[in-house]
């Protein structure tokens, strides 16, 4: 009984356990996401569709960031910067703007996929601050509206900007063509996009084209046919580009009174049983 009372006394004192851990400080990145919002991104060969899956994985990555700044450029026939400069206000600024990009937005912008224009505008979206700069472009590579002069200009500018690390991520299944659904208010597919002749439009990613463009700008290309690899691809990007700049000792304090409470209850139960 006395042992149980001692344990209860320790519970009242609420003892804590203190230890220290190494906290690795990593340099902050400046990441500009360049997102394809052409109508082919509504295809559902990726669940729930190419665009929504890309948005989901961007959101997941951004919520894990700490001390980094993020920007957002979208492109179809033309590119648009949706943030005036990269921000570290993830929830109130970046994710709120990202969530505005939906099917209605896609159907509002001019059709096409102008990657050259997207590269050029994304370069101008970075700040002048001395931070490691990473560009992540997500696209299916469909419906290209691009001239050789635009490609040449983008390549020239990117090669001059040696401080930008470029990743191009293709999304969508290149093995099959997929229709582009039109949905009603309940998100049910009622019909599919058709061309001027009334024939259903099918979209098929073009990884060969994307690899060619990526090589021209000196970037790294990866393709995700299902959407299941995007998270891993993004994690690799962070791992490769975040350098450790210092180590700090971090004090960790943990309550341990619950262990003594459990011991007291067990001792009391044993006392009454015996």
N, C-alpha and C positions, 0 to 999 in steps of 0.2 A: 504493500500500500504506500509506503514511504517513497518508493521508486516512482510510482505513478504521480505522487504529489510533486516530486522534484521535476518530473517531466512537464507537468502542468505549469509549474513556476517558470520554467524556461520558455514555455509558450507565451506567458504574459510578458516576458522580457523581449519577445520578438527578435531573437538572434538573427544575424545576417552573416553571409559568407562573402568575403571580398577577395577578388583575384584580379590580376592584370593580364591583358592580352595585347598582342601586337596588332595595331591597326595600320594597314598599308594605305598610304595616301597616293592616289593616282592622279596624273595630270588630267585636267578637264579637256574634253573634246568639243569641237564644234561640228555638229552633224546636220547636214541638210538632206532631208528626204525629198526625192523627186518622184512624184507619183503619177502614173498614167491614169487619166480619167476619161479615156476614149470609150466609146460605147461597147467595144469588144470586151472590156474589163467586166461587163455584166454577165458574161458567160459563166455557166455553173459547172464546168468541168472541175472546178475547185469549190469546196464547200465553205460558206454558202454561195459565194461567187468570187471571182478573181479580186475584185475591188474590195469587197468586205473582208476577205481573208487578209489581204495586204494591210488594211486599216487595223484589224485586230492585232496583228503581230507587231505593227509599228507601235500601237498603244501599249502592248505588253512590254516592249523594249524600253520605251520612254519612261514608264513608271518605275523601272529599275535603275534609271540613271541617277547619278549624284554628282553635282558640280559640273555638269556638261550643259551646253546650250544647243538648242535644236531649231532648225528652220524648216519651212515647207514650201515646195514648189509643185504645182500640178500642171499637167500638160495634156493637150489633145492636138488639135490643129495648131494651137498656139500655147505658149507656156505663160503661167501667171504665178507670181510670188504671193502667197497668202499671208506672209508675215513680213513686216518691214525690215526686221533684223532677227537673228537667232535669239531665242529666249530660254531662260532657265525656269520660267513659270510654266511648268508642265500641265497642271490640271486646269488652271483658269484661262490660259492662253492657248498653248499648243493643242492640247487634246480637244478643247472646245471648238477650235477651228477645224481640226481633223474630222470631228463628228459631223460637221456641216456638209461634208462631201458625201452625197448619197445618190440614189438613182435619178432623182429630179435634177440634181446638179449636173450629172453626166449628160442627161438629155438636153440640157440648156446650152452647154458649150459646143462650139463648132466641131464637127466630126473630123477625125484624123489622128495621127500620132507623130508629132514633129519632135523627134528626139534631139535633133541638132539645136533647135531653139531652146529646148529644155536644158541642155548642157550649158549653153551660154548664159541663160538667166540664172541658173543655179550658181554659177561662178560668182555672179554679182551679188548673190544673197549672203555670202560670207562676210563677216565683219573684218575690220582691219587689225583686230587684236592678234597678238602672238599666241595662237593656240593651234593645236593639231587639227587639221580640217579634213573631214570625211564626207564624201558625197555618196548617197545610196539611192540608185535609180531603180524603180520597180516598174516593169512593163511586160506585156505579152508580145511586143514587137510587131503587132498587126497594123494594117492600114497606114503604111508609111507615107507621109507627105513631107518629103525632104529632098533638097537639091544638093548636088555635089558641092556647090559653093558654101552652103550652110554647114555641111560636114567638115569641109576644109577649114572654115572659120573656127568651128568648135574645137577641132583637133589642134589647130595652131594656138588658140588661147589656152587650152588645157595643158599643152606641152610647155607653154611659157610659165604656167602656174605650177611649179614643181611642188608646192606646198599642199596640194589637194590630193588625197587618196580617193580613188574612184572604185566603186563597186556597182556593177550592173547585175540585177537579179531578174531573171525571166520567170514568169509565172503562167501556169496553164499547161495542159497536156498536149505536147506536140505530136502525139501519135494519132490524134483524132480531131475532127472538126466538130465544133459545138454550136448550136443555135443560140441566139440571144433573146431571152424571154422578155415579154412585156407583162407586167403584173398589175393586178387590180388593188383596191384599197386593203384587201385582206392578204396581200402578198402572194396571191395565187397566180400562176402563169396562165394567162388567158389566150395569148397568141405569141408569135415570134416576129422579130424584125424581118422585114422583107426589102428587096431592092425595088428599083423602078419598074421592073417587069412582074412584080408580085411574087417573086421567088424567095424562099426563106434564105436569109443570110447565115452563113456558117463561118465561124472564126477559128483559126488554128495558129497557135504561137509559132514564132519564127526564130528559134534559137541560133540558127546559122547566121542570120543577119545580125543578131545581137552580139554574138561572139566577134564578128568582124568589126563592128563599131567599137566594142570594148577594147580590142587589140589596138585599134587606131588611136584611142585616147590613153593607152597605157594603163588600163584598169584591170580589174579582176571580175570574171563572169562566172555566175553560178545559176543553175536552173532548178526550179521546183515545180514539178508537174502536178502535184497534189495539194500543195499548200502546207503539208506536214513538216517540211524542212525549213520553212522561213525562220522559225524561232532559233533553230540551231545555227543557221547562216548568220543571223544578227548577232548571236552570242559570240561567234567566231570573229566577227568584225570588231566587237568591243575588246575581246581578248588580245587581238593582234595590234590594236592601236592605243590601248591605255597603258602607258608606261608608269612604273612605280617611281615616285619622286621623293618619297620619305616614309619613315616608319615612326608612329607615335604609340606610346603606351596608353592603353585605354583601360580604365578601372571599371570592373563589372561587379555590381553588388546584387546578391541574390538572397531573398528571404528563405530561411530554413526552418522557421517555427512549425511549419506543417508536419515536418518529420517527427518533431517532439510531440505534437498533438496526436499523431497516429500511434506513437509509442505509448503515450499515456492511456489512450483508449484501450489498447491491447492489454496493458498491465492491469487496468481496472476490470476488464472482462475476465482476465485470468484469475484475478483476486476473488471475484464473486463466484466463479465456477468452482474454484477450489474451496 
